[in-house]
Amino acid sequence: MDATKQWNVTVEIDEDENTTMANASLRTPAGLDVTGVGKADRNPLDPNVPEIGDELAVARALRNLSERLLHATEKDITSVTGEPSHVHR
């Protein structure tokens, strides 16, 4: 069966003077909630460019979300097959 699906990721960014935190959240149609977290710390000697902190924190949150989703996939495969699984990264 051919199908086109769309999943949406919500990204929230919080900043203070030298630290940017990002949360990337996904809820699958099956009801699985997965959230990745990313942090970027600015060296106080570097210029204050908020966009760079946002980019780095979001990139790290998305990478963390991806790892958590892969881990959930491994658990699902194991529950279906009854065998330990490892998804290649």
N, CA, C and O atoms as a Maestro MAE file, in Angstrom:
{
 s_m_m2io_version
 :::
 2.0.0
}

f_m_ct {
 s_m_title
 :::
 protein
 m_atom[356] {
  # First column is atom index #
  i_m_mmod_type
  r_m_x_coord
  r_m_y_coord
  r_m_z_coord
  i_m_residue_number
  s_m_chain_name
  s_m_pdb_residue_name
  s_m_pdb_atom_name
  i_m_atomic_number
  :::
  1 25 0.841 -1.180 0.000 1 A "MET " " N  " 7
  2 3 0.000 0.000 0.000 1 A "MET " " CA " 6
  3 2 0.885 1.242 0.000 1 A "MET " " C  " 6
  4 15 1.769 1.378 0.846 1 A "MET " " O  " 8
  5 25 0.651 2.131 -0.932 2 A "ASP " " N  " 7
  6 3 1.375 3.388 -0.987 2 A "ASP " " CA " 6
  7 2 0.657 4.414 -0.114 2 A "ASP " " C  " 6
  8 15 -0.571 4.502 -0.094 2 A "ASP " " O  " 8
  9 25 1.464 5.182 0.602 3 A "ALA " " N  " 7
  10 3 0.871 6.208 1.462 3 A "ALA " " CA " 6
  11 2 1.865 7.337 1.650 3 A "ALA " " C  " 6
  12 15 3.076 7.119 1.688 3 A "ALA " " O  " 8
  13 25 1.346 8.523 1.765 4 A "THR " " N  " 7
  14 3 2.158 9.675 2.128 4 A "THR " " CA " 6
  15 2 1.767 10.067 3.539 4 A "THR " " C  " 6
  16 15 0.592 10.268 3.845 4 A "THR " " O  " 8
  17 25 2.777 10.171 4.391 5 A "LYS " " N  " 7
  18 3 2.517 10.519 5.785 5 A "LYS " " CA " 6
  19 2 3.295 11.777 6.137 5 A "LYS " " C  " 6
  20 15 4.308 12.103 5.519 5 A "LYS " " O  " 8
  21 25 2.802 12.455 7.125 6 A "GLN " " N  " 7
  22 3 3.482 13.658 7.605 6 A "GLN " " CA " 6
  23 2 3.559 13.607 9.113 6 A "GLN " " C  " 6
  24 15 2.547 13.440 9.794 6 A "GLN " " O  " 8
  25 25 4.770 13.752 9.631 7 A "TRP " " N  " 7
  26 3 4.991 13.858 11.068 7 A "TRP " " CA " 6
  27 2 5.549 15.248 11.326 7 A "TRP " " C  " 6
  28 15 6.371 15.745 10.556 7 A "TRP " " O  " 8
  29 25 5.113 15.859 12.384 8 A "ASN " " N  " 7
  30 3 5.569 17.206 12.715 8 A "ASN " " CA " 6
  31 2 6.399 17.196 13.987 8 A "ASN " " C  " 6
  32 15 6.056 16.538 14.969 8 A "ASN " " O  " 8
  33 25 7.488 17.932 13.949 9 A "VAL " " N  " 7
  34 3 8.353 18.096 15.106 9 A "VAL " " CA " 6
  35 2 8.177 19.525 15.600 9 A "VAL " " C  " 6
  36 15 8.233 20.473 14.817 9 A "VAL " " O  " 8
  37 25 7.967 19.670 16.893 10 A "THR " " N  " 7
  38 3 7.860 20.986 17.509 10 A "THR " " CA " 6
  39 2 9.168 21.282 18.216 10 A "THR " " C  " 6
  40 15 9.673 20.460 18.981 10 A "THR " " O  " 8
  41 25 9.716 22.468 17.954 11 A "VAL " " N  " 7
  42 3 10.974 22.874 18.575 11 A "VAL " " CA " 6
  43 2 10.716 24.108 19.428 11 A "VAL " " C  " 6
  44 15 10.164 25.105 18.961 11 A "VAL " " O  " 8
  45 25 11.127 24.018 20.683 12 A "GLU " " N  " 7
  46 3 11.035 25.156 21.604 12 A "GLU " " CA " 6
  47 2 12.440 25.550 22.014 12 A "GLU " " C  " 6
  48 15 13.264 24.691 22.331 12 A "GLU " " O  " 8
  49 25 12.716 26.849 22.010 13 A "ILE " " N  " 7
  50 3 14.051 27.366 22.320 13 A "ILE " " CA " 6
  51 2 13.937 28.347 23.473 13 A "ILE " " C  " 6
  52 15 13.097 29.247 23.464 13 A "ILE " " O  " 8
  53 25 14.798 28.155 24.467 14 A "ASP " " N  " 7
  54 3 14.898 29.082 25.599 14 A "ASP " " CA " 6
  55 2 16.331 29.584 25.671 14 A "ASP " " C  " 6
  56 15 17.283 28.813 25.555 14 A "ASP " " O  " 8
  57 25 16.467 30.886 25.864 15 A "GLU " " N  " 7
  58 3 17.795 31.490 25.920 15 A "GLU " " CA " 6
  59 2 17.957 32.287 27.201 15 A "GLU " " C  " 6
  60 15 17.015 32.913 27.686 15 A "GLU " " O  " 8
  61 25 19.170 32.254 27.742 16 A "ASP " " N  " 7
  62 3 19.555 33.240 28.738 16 A "ASP " " CA " 6
  63 2 20.850 33.875 28.224 16 A "ASP " " C  " 6
  64 15 21.165 33.739 27.041 16 A "ASP " " O  " 8
  65 25 21.575 34.535 29.046 17 A "GLU " " N  " 7
  66 3 22.714 35.318 28.566 17 A "GLU " " CA " 6
  67 2 23.728 34.504 27.762 17 A "GLU " " C  " 6
  68 15 24.140 34.934 26.684 17 A "GLU " " O  " 8
  69 25 24.131 33.348 28.261 18 A "ASN " " N  " 7
  70 3 25.177 32.570 27.594 18 A "ASN " " CA " 6
  71 2 24.777 31.144 27.241 18 A "ASN " " C  " 6
  72 15 25.601 30.387 26.729 18 A "ASN " " O  " 8
  73 25 23.528 30.759 27.503 19 A "THR " " N  " 7
  74 3 23.094 29.387 27.272 19 A "THR " " CA " 6
  75 2 21.787 29.374 26.487 19 A "THR " " C  " 6
  76 15 20.870 30.148 26.759 19 A "THR " " O  " 8
  77 25 21.725 28.481 25.511 20 A "THR " " N  " 7
  78 3 20.506 28.257 24.738 20 A "THR " " CA " 6
  79 2 20.117 26.794 24.905 20 A "THR " " C  " 6
  80 15 20.944 25.901 24.716 20 A "THR " " O  " 8
  81 25 18.867 26.552 25.257 21 A "MET " " N  " 7
  82 3 18.324 25.198 25.389 21 A "MET " " CA " 6
  83 2 17.229 25.004 24.345 21 A "MET " " C  " 6
  84 15 16.432 25.906 24.089 21 A "MET " " O  " 8
  85 25 17.204 23.819 23.749 22 A "ALA " " N  " 7
  86 3 16.169 23.504 22.767 22 A "ALA " " CA " 6
  87 2 15.570 22.147 23.088 22 A "ALA " " C  " 6
  88 15 16.281 21.222 23.482 22 A "ALA " " O  " 8
  89 25 14.260 22.032 22.918 23 A "ASN " " N  " 7
  90 3 13.532 20.772 23.026 23 A "ASN " " CA " 6
  91 2 12.860 20.515 21.691 23 A "ASN " " C  " 6
  92 15 12.133 21.368 21.181 23 A "ASN " " O  " 8
  93 25 13.099 19.348 21.127 24 A "ALA " " N  " 7
  94 3 12.460 18.934 19.881 24 A "ALA " " CA " 6
  95 2 11.535 17.774 20.223 24 A "ALA " " C  " 6
  96 15 11.996 16.732 20.688 24 A "ALA " " O  " 8
  97 25 10.230 17.943 19.996 25 A "SER " " N  " 7
  98 3 9.236 16.944 20.398 25 A "SER " " CA " 6
  99 2 8.475 16.410 19.194 25 A "SER " " C  " 6
  100 15 8.137 17.137 18.260 25 A "SER " " O  " 8
  101 25 8.220 15.101 19.258 26 A "LEU " " N  " 7
  102 3 7.490 14.406 18.203 26 A "LEU " " CA " 6
  103 2 6.453 13.510 18.849 26 A "LEU " " C  " 6
  104 15 6.747 12.808 19.816 26 A "LEU " " O  " 8
  105 25 5.247 13.532 18.319 27 A "ARG " " N  " 7
  106 3 4.215 12.572 18.717 27 A "ARG " " CA " 6
  107 2 3.815 11.825 17.457 27 A "ARG " " C  " 6
  108 15 3.315 12.419 16.502 27 A "ARG " " O  " 8
  109 25 4.041 10.512 17.461 28 A "THR " " N  " 7
  110 3 3.726 9.704 16.280 28 A "THR " " CA " 6
  111 2 2.227 9.420 16.225 28 A "THR " " C  " 6
  112 15 1.538 9.542 17.238 28 A "THR " " O  " 8
  113 25 1.720 9.046 15.062 29 A "PRO " " N  " 7
  114 3 0.302 8.690 14.960 29 A "PRO " " CA " 6
  115 2 -0.084 7.538 15.892 29 A "PRO " " C  " 6
  116 15 -1.244 7.427 16.289 29 A "PRO " " O  " 8
  117 25 0.876 6.685 16.242 30 A "ALA " " N  " 7
  118 3 0.602 5.573 17.159 30 A "ALA " " CA " 6
  119 2 0.601 6.019 18.616 30 A "ALA " " C  " 6
  120 15 0.318 5.223 19.511 30 A "ALA " " O  " 8
  121 25 0.918 7.301 18.859 31 A "GLY " " N  " 7
  122 3 0.858 7.831 20.214 31 A "GLY " " CA " 6
  123 2 2.180 7.858 20.962 31 A "GLY " " C  " 6
  124 15 2.206 8.174 22.152 31 A "GLY " " O  " 8
  125 25 3.268 7.537 20.295 32 A "LEU " " N  " 7
  126 3 4.582 7.584 20.930 32 A "LEU " " CA " 6
  127 2 5.039 9.035 21.035 32 A "LEU " " C  " 6
  128 15 5.064 9.757 20.039 32 A "LEU " " O  " 8
  129 25 5.400 9.458 22.245 33 A "ASP " " N  " 7
  130 3 5.950 10.792 22.467 33 A "ASP " " CA " 6
  131 2 7.456 10.669 22.652 33 A "ASP " " C  " 6
  132 15 7.928 9.919 23.506 33 A "ASP " " O  " 8
  133 25 8.203 11.412 21.847 34 A "VAL " " N  " 7
  134 3 9.661 11.402 21.934 34 A "VAL " " CA " 6
  135 2 10.128 12.854 21.967 34 A "VAL " " C  " 6
  136 15 9.678 13.681 21.174 34 A "VAL " " O  " 8
  137 25 11.040 13.152 22.897 35 A "THR " " N  " 7
  138 3 11.586 14.503 23.008 35 A "THR " " CA " 6
  139 2 13.099 14.431 23.077 35 A "THR " " C  " 6
  140 15 13.667 13.636 23.826 35 A "THR " " O  " 8
  141 25 13.740 15.274 22.284 36 A "GLY " " N  " 7
  142 3 15.188 15.405 22.318 36 A "GLY " " CA " 6
  143 2 15.556 16.752 22.900 36 A "GLY " " C  " 6
  144 15 14.824 17.731 22.751 36 A "GLY " " O  " 8
  145 25 16.703 16.789 23.568 37 A "VAL " " N  " 7
  146 3 17.159 17.999 24.238 37 A "VAL " " CA " 6
  147 2 18.529 18.388 23.692 37 A "VAL " " C  " 6
  148 15 19.382 17.533 23.453 37 A "VAL " " O  " 8
  149 25 18.725 19.689 23.499 38 A "GLY " " N  " 7
  150 3 20.024 20.187 23.056 38 A "GLY " " CA " 6
  151 2 20.385 21.458 23.787 38 A "GLY " " C  " 6
  152 15 19.516 22.248 24.157 38 A "GLY " " O  " 8
  153 25 21.684 21.647 23.994 39 A "LYS " " N  " 7
  154 3 22.170 22.811 24.726 39 A "LYS " " CA " 6
  155 2 23.364 23.402 23.999 39 A "LYS " " C  " 6
  156 15 24.209 22.679 23.470 39 A "LYS " " O  " 8
  157 25 23.422 24.727 23.979 40 A "ALA " " N  " 7
  158 3 24.572 25.440 23.428 40 A "ALA " " CA " 6
  159 2 25.013 26.484 24.449 40 A "ALA " " C  " 6
  160 15 24.207 27.287 24.920 40 A "ALA " " O  " 8
  161 25 26.290 26.464 24.781 41 A "ASP " " N  " 7
  162 3 26.858 27.454 25.699 41 A "ASP " " CA " 6
  163 2 27.784 28.378 24.917 41 A "ASP " " C  " 6
  164 15 28.671 27.924 24.193 41 A "ASP " " O  " 8
  165 25 27.566 29.671 25.072 42 A "ARG " " N  " 7
  166 3 28.421 30.662 24.400 42 A "ARG " " CA " 6
  167 2 29.604 30.979 25.300 42 A "ARG " " C  " 6
  168 15 29.452 31.228 26.496 42 A "ARG " " O  " 8
  169 25 30.762 30.964 24.707 43 A "ASN " " N  " 7
  170 3 31.942 31.424 25.420 43 A "ASN " " CA " 6
  171 2 31.764 32.918 25.665 43 A "ASN " " C  " 6
  172 15 31.502 33.657 24.717 43 A "ASN " " O  " 8
  173 25 31.897 33.382 26.892 44 A "PRO " " N  " 7
  174 3 31.683 34.811 27.173 44 A "PRO " " CA " 6
  175 2 32.609 35.740 26.377 44 A "PRO " " C  " 6
  176 15 32.325 36.930 26.241 44 A "PRO " " O  " 8
  177 25 33.693 35.207 25.861 45 A "LEU " " N  " 7
  178 3 34.606 36.024 25.049 45 A "LEU " " CA " 6
  179 2 34.156 36.141 23.594 45 A "LEU " " C  " 6
  180 15 34.645 37.000 22.861 45 A "LEU " " O  " 8
  181 25 33.220 35.276 23.172 46 A "ASP " " N  " 7
  182 3 32.715 35.309 21.800 46 A "ASP " " CA " 6
  183 2 31.628 36.366 21.666 46 A "ASP " " C  " 6
  184 15 30.969 36.709 22.647 46 A "ASP " " O  " 8
  185 25 31.437 36.888 20.446 47 A "PRO " " N  " 7
  186 3 30.353 37.855 20.243 47 A "PRO " " CA " 6
  187 2 28.989 37.190 20.473 47 A "PRO " " C  " 6
  188 15 28.833 35.986 20.267 47 A "PRO " " O  " 8
  189 25 28.012 37.987 20.901 48 A "ASN " " N  " 7
  190 3 26.673 37.480 21.171 48 A "ASN " " CA " 6
  191 2 25.878 37.463 19.871 48 A "ASN " " C  " 6
  192 15 25.387 38.498 19.420 48 A "ASN " " O  " 8
  193 25 25.754 36.269 19.265 49 A "VAL " " N  " 7
  194 3 24.978 36.073 18.036 49 A "VAL " " CA " 6
  195 2 23.942 34.991 18.338 49 A "VAL " " C  " 6
  196 15 24.219 33.804 18.167 49 A "VAL " " O  " 8
  197 25 22.736 35.398 18.792 50 A "PRO " " N  " 7
  198 3 21.733 34.421 19.230 50 A "PRO " " CA " 6
  199 2 21.397 33.343 18.195 50 A "PRO " " C  " 6
  200 15 21.099 32.206 18.563 50 A "PRO " " O  " 8
  201 25 21.441 33.688 16.914 51 A "GLU " " N  " 7
  202 3 21.084 32.716 15.879 51 A "GLU " " CA " 6
  203 2 22.018 31.506 15.910 51 A "GLU " " C  " 6
  204 15 21.591 30.382 15.646 51 A "GLU " " O  " 8
  205 25 23.292 31.737 16.232 52 A "ILE " " N  " 7
  206 3 24.247 30.630 16.275 52 A "ILE " " CA " 6
  207 2 23.905 29.697 17.430 52 A "ILE " " C  " 6
  208 15 23.920 28.478 17.264 52 A "ILE " " O  " 8
  209 25 23.601 30.249 18.582 53 A "GLY " " N  " 7
  210 3 23.190 29.420 19.722 53 A "GLY " " CA " 6
  211 2 21.924 28.642 19.425 53 A "GLY " " C  " 6
  212 15 21.803 27.474 19.795 53 A "GLY " " O  " 8
  213 25 20.973 29.294 18.750 54 A "ASP " " N  " 7
  214 3 19.731 28.608 18.369 54 A "ASP " " CA " 6
  215 2 20.029 27.428 17.454 54 A "ASP " " C  " 6
  216 15 19.541 26.320 17.674 54 A "ASP " " O  " 8
  217 25 20.834 27.675 16.427 55 A "GLU " " N  " 7
  218 3 21.156 26.621 15.457 55 A "GLU " " CA " 6
  219 2 21.817 25.429 16.139 55 A "GLU " " C  " 6
  220 15 21.446 24.281 15.895 55 A "GLU " " O  " 8
  221 25 22.791 25.705 16.988 56 A "LEU " " N  " 7
  222 3 23.526 24.622 17.636 56 A "LEU " " CA " 6
  223 2 22.639 23.859 18.616 56 A "LEU " " C  " 6
  224 15 22.650 22.628 18.625 56 A "LEU " " O  " 8
  225 25 21.883 24.561 19.429 57 A "ALA " " N  " 7
  226 3 21.007 23.890 20.388 57 A "ALA " " CA " 6
  227 2 19.937 23.058 19.677 57 A "ALA " " C  " 6
  228 15 19.643 21.939 20.096 57 A "ALA " " O  " 8
  229 25 19.357 23.600 18.605 58 A "VAL " " N  " 7
  230 3 18.332 22.859 17.854 58 A "VAL " " CA " 6
  231 2 18.948 21.655 17.164 58 A "VAL " " C  " 6
  232 15 18.360 20.574 17.177 58 A "VAL " " O  " 8
  233 25 20.115 21.818 16.564 59 A "ALA " " N  " 7
  234 3 20.780 20.685 15.911 59 A "ALA " " CA " 6
  235 2 21.022 19.561 16.915 59 A "ALA " " C  " 6
  236 15 20.793 18.390 16.615 59 A "ALA " " O  " 8
  237 25 21.485 19.925 18.100 60 A "ARG " " N  " 7
  238 3 21.732 18.911 19.127 60 A "ARG " " CA " 6
  239 2 20.431 18.274 19.615 60 A "ARG " " C  " 6
  240 15 20.400 17.075 19.891 60 A "ARG " " O  " 8
  241 25 19.374 19.048 19.722 61 A "ALA " " N  " 7
  242 3 18.079 18.501 20.134 61 A "ALA " " CA " 6
  243 2 17.536 17.533 19.084 61 A "ALA " " C  " 6
  244 15 17.000 16.480 19.428 61 A "ALA " " O  " 8
  245 25 17.674 17.887 17.812 62 A "LEU " " N  " 7
  246 3 17.202 17.007 16.749 62 A "LEU " " CA " 6
  247 2 18.024 15.722 16.690 62 A "LEU " " C  " 6
  248 15 17.479 14.644 16.455 62 A "LEU " " O  " 8
  249 25 19.328 15.836 16.903 63 A "ARG " " N  " 7
  250 3 20.179 14.641 16.937 63 A "ARG " " CA " 6
  251 2 19.763 13.743 18.104 63 A "ARG " " C  " 6
  252 15 19.676 12.525 17.949 63 A "ARG " " O  " 8
  253 25 19.507 14.337 19.265 64 A "ASN " " N  " 7
  254 3 19.080 13.582 20.433 64 A "ASN " " CA " 6
  255 2 17.715 12.942 20.203 64 A "ASN " " C  " 6
  256 15 17.487 11.798 20.595 64 A "ASN " " O  " 8
  257 25 16.803 13.687 19.564 65 A "LEU " " N  " 7
  258 3 15.489 13.144 19.210 65 A "LEU " " CA " 6
  259 2 15.652 11.935 18.289 65 A "LEU " " C  " 6
  260 15 14.985 10.917 18.474 65 A "LEU " " O  " 8
  261 25 16.527 12.046 17.310 66 A "SER " " N  " 7
  262 3 16.770 10.948 16.381 66 A "SER " " CA " 6
  263 2 17.262 9.708 17.108 66 A "SER " " C  " 6
  264 15 16.778 8.607 16.844 66 A "SER " " O  " 8
  265 25 18.213 9.868 18.017 67 A "GLU " " N  " 7
  266 3 18.730 8.724 18.776 67 A "GLU " " CA " 6
  267 2 17.629 8.086 19.617 67 A "GLU " " C  " 6
  268 15 17.536 6.861 19.693 67 A "GLU " " O  " 8
  269 25 16.812 8.897 20.238 68 A "ARG " " N  " 7
  270 3 15.727 8.364 21.070 68 A "ARG " " CA " 6
  271 2 14.690 7.630 20.221 68 A "ARG " " C  " 6
  272 15 14.147 6.611 20.647 68 A "ARG " " O  " 8
  273 25 14.414 8.146 19.021 69 A "LEU " " N  " 7
  274 3 13.466 7.483 18.128 69 A "LEU " " CA " 6
  275 2 14.038 6.153 17.628 69 A "LEU " " C  " 6
  276 15 13.308 5.168 17.515 69 A "LEU " " O  " 8
  277 25 15.339 6.123 17.331 70 A "LEU " " N  " 7
  278 3 15.973 4.867 16.930 70 A "LEU " " CA " 6
  279 2 15.906 3.846 18.067 70 A "LEU " " C  " 6
  280 15 15.657 2.665 17.825 70 A "LEU " " O  " 8
  281 25 16.124 4.287 19.287 71 A "HIS " " N  " 7
  282 3 16.038 3.391 20.440 71 A "HIS " " CA " 6
  283 2 14.615 2.839 20.584 71 A "HIS " " C  " 6
  284 15 14.432 1.651 20.850 71 A "HIS " " O  " 8
  285 25 13.620 3.695 20.410 72 A "ALA " " N  " 7
  286 3 12.218 3.238 20.476 72 A "ALA " " CA " 6
  287 2 11.937 2.224 19.368 72 A "ALA " " C  " 6
  288 15 11.207 1.256 19.581 72 A "ALA " " O  " 8
  289 25 12.512 2.444 18.195 73 A "THR " " N  " 7
  290 3 12.340 1.512 17.075 73 A "THR " " CA " 6
  291 2 12.936 0.149 17.419 73 A "THR " " C  " 6
  292 15 12.334 -0.887 17.136 73 A "THR " " O  " 8
  293 25 14.122 0.155 18.029 74 A "GLU " " N  " 7
  294 3 14.738 -1.107 18.440 74 A "GLU " " CA " 6
  295 2 13.841 -1.861 19.427 74 A "GLU " " C  " 6
  296 15 13.672 -3.075 19.318 74 A "GLU " " O  " 8
  297 25 13.271 -1.133 20.385 75 A "LYS " " N  " 7
  298 3 12.376 -1.768 21.355 75 A "LYS " " CA " 6
  299 2 11.148 -2.353 20.659 75 A "LYS " " C  " 6
  300 15 10.699 -3.447 21.001 75 A "LYS " " O  " 8
  301 25 10.604 -1.618 19.674 76 A "ASP " " N  " 7
  302 3 9.426 -2.107 18.946 76 A "ASP " " CA " 6
  303 2 9.765 -3.362 18.138 76 A "ASP " " C  " 6
  304 15 8.984 -4.313 18.116 76 A "ASP " " O  " 8
  305 25 10.917 -3.367 17.479 77 A "ILE " " N  " 7
  306 3 11.330 -4.548 16.702 77 A "ILE " " CA " 6
  307 2 11.480 -5.744 17.628 77 A "ILE " " C  " 6
  308 15 11.027 -6.844 17.310 77 A "ILE " " O  " 8
  309 25 12.119 -5.528 18.778 78 A "THR " " N  " 7
  310 3 12.303 -6.615 19.746 78 A "THR " " CA " 6
  311 2 10.961 -7.150 20.237 78 A "THR " " C  " 6
  312 15 10.791 -8.359 20.391 78 A "THR " " O  " 8
  313 25 10.005 -6.247 20.484 79 A "SER " " N  " 7
  314 3 8.701 -6.707 20.973 79 A "SER " " CA " 6
  315 2 7.942 -7.495 19.908 79 A "SER " " C  " 6
  316 15 7.163 -8.388 20.243 79 A "SER " " O  " 8
  317 25 8.154 -7.181 18.644 80 A "VAL " " N  " 7
  318 3 7.459 -7.898 17.564 80 A "VAL " " CA " 6
  319 2 8.140 -9.227 17.256 80 A "VAL " " C  " 6
  320 15 7.470 -10.238 17.045 80 A "VAL " " O  " 8
  321 25 9.484 -9.225 17.231 81 A "THR " " N  " 7
  322 3 10.216 -10.432 16.825 81 A "THR " " CA " 6
  323 2 10.592 -11.332 17.983 81 A "THR " " C  " 6
  324 15 10.849 -12.520 17.785 81 A "THR " " O  " 8
  325 25 10.628 -10.780 19.204 82 A "GLY " " N  " 7
  326 3 11.086 -11.567 20.339 82 A "GLY " " CA " 6
  327 2 12.589 -11.719 20.386 82 A "GLY " " C  " 6
  328 15 13.112 -12.429 21.244 82 A "GLY " " O  " 8
  329 25 13.292 -11.068 19.482 83 A "GLU " " N  " 7
  330 3 14.751 -11.141 19.410 83 A "GLU " " CA " 6
  331 2 15.344 -9.761 19.670 83 A "GLU " " C  " 6
  332 15 14.759 -8.748 19.288 83 A "GLU " " O  " 8
  333 25 16.515 -9.723 20.325 84 A "PRO " " N  " 7
  334 3 17.185 -8.428 20.507 84 A "PRO " " CA " 6
  335 2 17.474 -7.799 19.138 84 A "PRO " " C  " 6
  336 15 17.795 -8.500 18.178 84 A "PRO " " O  " 8
  337 25 17.356 -6.494 19.065 85 A "SER " " N  " 7
  338 3 17.602 -5.831 17.785 85 A "SER " " CA " 6
  339 2 18.538 -4.643 17.981 85 A "SER " " C  " 6
  340 15 18.624 -4.054 19.058 85 A "SER " " O  " 8
  341 25 19.223 -4.323 16.911 86 A "HIS " " N  " 7
  342 3 20.081 -3.150 16.882 86 A "HIS " " CA " 6
  343 2 19.946 -2.522 15.501 86 A "HIS " " C  " 6
  344 15 20.245 -3.153 14.486 86 A "HIS " " O  " 8
  345 25 19.495 -1.279 15.477 87 A "VAL " " N  " 7
  346 3 19.346 -0.557 14.222 87 A "VAL " " CA " 6
  347 2 20.663 0.154 13.936 87 A "VAL " " C  " 6
  348 15 21.188 0.874 14.785 87 A "VAL " " O  " 8
  349 25 21.193 -0.054 12.732 88 A "HIS " " N  " 7
  350 3 22.451 0.590 12.353 88 A "HIS " " CA " 6
  351 2 22.257 2.081 12.262 88 A "HIS " " C  " 6
  352 15 21.252 2.560 11.737 88 A "HIS " " O  " 8
  353 25 23.230 2.818 12.780 89 A "ARG " " N  " 7
  354 3 23.144 4.280 12.801 89 A "ARG " " CA " 6
  355 2 23.992 4.885 11.730 89 A "ARG " " C  " 6
  356 15 24.042 6.108 11.598 89 A "ARG " " O  " 8
  :::
 }
 m_bond[355] {
  # First column is bond index #
  i_m_from
  i_m_to
  i_m_order
  :::
  1 1 2 1
  2 2 3 1
  3 3 4 2
  4 3 5 1
  5 5 6 1
  6 6 7 1
  7 7 8 2
  8 7 9 1
  9 9 10 1
  10 10 11 1
  11 11 12 2
  12 11 13 1
  13 13 14 1
  14 14 15 1
  15 15 16 2
  16 15 17 1
  17 17 18 1
  18 18 19 1
  19 19 20 2
  20 19 21 1
  21 21 22 1
  22 22 23 1
  23 23 24 2
  24 23 25 1
  25 25 26 1
  26 26 27 1
  27 27 28 2
  28 27 29 1
  29 29 30 1
  30 30 31 1
  31 31 32 2
  32 31 33 1
  33 33 34 1
  34 34 35 1
  35 35 36 2
  36 35 37 1
  37 37 38 1
  38 38 39 1
  39 39 40 2
  40 39 41 1
  41 41 42 1
  42 42 43 1
  43 43 44 2
  44 43 45 1
  45 45 46 1
  46 46 47 1
  47 47 48 2
  48 47 49 1
  49 49 50 1
  50 50 51 1
  51 51 52 2
  52 51 53 1
  53 53 54 1
  54 54 55 1
  55 55 56 2
  56 55 57 1
  57 57 58 1
  58 58 59 1
  59 59 60 2
  60 59 61 1
  61 61 62 1
  62 62 63 1
  63 63 64 2
  64 63 65 1
  65 65 66 1
  66 66 67 1
  67 67 68 2
  68 67 69 1
  69 69 70 1
  70 70 71 1
  71 71 72 2
  72 71 73 1
  73 73 74 1
  74 74 75 1
  75 75 76 2
  76 75 77 1
  77 77 78 1
  78 78 79 1
  79 79 80 2
  80 79 81 1
  81 81 82 1
  82 82 83 1
  83 83 84 2
  84 83 85 1
  85 85 86 1
  86 86 87 1
  87 87 88 2
  88 87 89 1
  89 89 90 1
  90 90 91 1
  91 91 92 2
  92 91 93 1
  93 93 94 1
  94 94 95 1
  95 95 96 2
  96 95 97 1
  97 97 98 1
  98 98 99 1
  99 99 100 2
  100 99 101 1
  101 101 102 1
  102 102 103 1
  103 103 104 2
  104 103 105 1
  105 105 106 1
  106 106 107 1
  107 107 108 2
  108 107 109 1
  109 109 110 1
  110 110 111 1
  111 111 112 2
  112 111 113 1
  113 113 114 1
  114 114 115 1
  115 115 116 2
  116 115 117 1
  117 117 118 1
  118 118 119 1
  119 119 120 2
  120 119 121 1
  121 121 122 1
  122 122 123 1
  123 123 124 2
  124 123 125 1
  125 125 126 1
  126 126 127 1
  127 127 128 2
  128 127 129 1
  129 129 130 1
  130 130 131 1
  131 131 132 2
  132 131 133 1
  133 133 134 1
  134 134 135 1
  135 135 136 2
  136 135 137 1
  137 137 138 1
  138 138 139 1
  139 139 140 2
  140 139 141 1
  141 141 142 1
  142 142 143 1
  143 143 144 2
  144 143 145 1
  145 145 146 1
  146 146 147 1
  147 147 148 2
  148 147 149 1
  149 149 150 1
  150 150 151 1
  151 151 152 2
  152 151 153 1
  153 153 154 1
  154 154 155 1
  155 155 156 2
  156 155 157 1
  157 157 158 1
  158 158 159 1
  159 159 160 2
  160 159 161 1
  161 161 162 1
  162 162 163 1
  163 163 164 2
  164 163 165 1
  165 165 166 1
  166 166 167 1
  167 167 168 2
  168 167 169 1
  169 169 170 1
  170 170 171 1
  171 171 172 2
  172 171 173 1
  173 173 174 1
  174 174 175 1
  175 175 176 2
  176 175 177 1
  177 177 178 1
  178 178 179 1
  179 179 180 2
  180 179 181 1
  181 181 182 1
  182 182 183 1
  183 183 184 2
  184 183 185 1
  185 185 186 1
  186 186 187 1
  187 187 188 2
  188 187 189 1
  189 189 190 1
  190 190 191 1
  191 191 192 2
  192 191 193 1
  193 193 194 1
  194 194 195 1
  195 195 196 2
  196 195 197 1
  197 197 198 1
  198 198 199 1
  199 199 200 2
  200 199 201 1
  201 201 202 1
  202 202 203 1
  203 203 204 2
  204 203 205 1
  205 205 206 1
  206 206 207 1
  207 207 208 2
  208 207 209 1
  209 209 210 1
  210 210 211 1
  211 211 212 2
  212 211 213 1
  213 213 214 1
  214 214 215 1
  215 215 216 2
  216 215 217 1
  217 217 218 1
  218 218 219 1
  219 219 220 2
  220 219 221 1
  221 221 222 1
  222 222 223 1
  223 223 224 2
  224 223 225 1
  225 225 226 1
  226 226 227 1
  227 227 228 2
  228 227 229 1
  229 229 230 1
  230 230 231 1
  231 231 232 2
  232 231 233 1
  233 233 234 1
  234 234 235 1
  235 235 236 2
  236 235 237 1
  237 237 238 1
  238 238 239 1
  239 239 240 2
  240 239 241 1
  241 241 242 1
  242 242 243 1
  243 243 244 2
  244 243 245 1
  245 245 246 1
  246 246 247 1
  247 247 248 2
  248 247 249 1
  249 249 250 1
  250 250 251 1
  251 251 252 2
  252 251 253 1
  253 253 254 1
  254 254 255 1
  255 255 256 2
  256 255 257 1
  257 257 258 1
  258 258 259 1
  259 259 260 2
  260 259 261 1
  261 261 262 1
  262 262 263 1
  263 263 264 2
  264 263 265 1
  265 265 266 1
  266 266 267 1
  267 267 268 2
  268 267 269 1
  269 269 270 1
  270 270 271 1
  271 271 272 2
  272 271 273 1
  273 273 274 1
  274 274 275 1
  275 275 276 2
  276 275 277 1
  277 277 278 1
  278 278 279 1
  279 279 280 2
  280 279 281 1
  281 281 282 1
  282 282 283 1
  283 283 284 2
  284 283 285 1
  285 285 286 1
  286 286 287 1
  287 287 288 2
  288 287 289 1
  289 289 290 1
  290 290 291 1
  291 291 292 2
  292 291 293 1
  293 293 294 1
  294 294 295 1
  295 295 296 2
  296 295 297 1
  297 297 298 1
  298 298 299 1
  299 299 300 2
  300 299 301 1
  301 301 302 1
  302 302 303 1
  303 303 304 2
  304 303 305 1
  305 305 306 1
  306 306 307 1
  307 307 308 2
  308 307 309 1
  309 309 310 1
  310 310 311 1
  311 311 312 2
  312 311 313 1
  313 313 314 1
  314 314 315 1
  315 315 316 2
  316 315 317 1
  317 317 318 1
  318 318 319 1
  319 319 320 2
  320 319 321 1
  321 321 322 1
  322 322 323 1
  323 323 324 2
  324 323 325 1
  325 325 326 1
  326 326 327 1
  327 327 328 2
  328 327 329 1
  329 329 330 1
  330 330 331 1
  331 331 332 2
  332 331 333 1
  333 333 334 1
  334 334 335 1
  335 335 336 2
  336 335 337 1
  337 337 338 1
  338 338 339 1
  339 339 340 2
  340 339 341 1
  341 341 342 1
  342 342 343 1
  343 343 344 2
  344 343 345 1
  345 345 346 1
  346 346 347 1
  347 347 348 2
  348 347 349 1
  349 349 350 1
  350 350 351 1
  351 351 352 2
  352 351 353 1
  353 353 354 1
  354 354 355 1
  355 355 356 2
  :::
 }
}
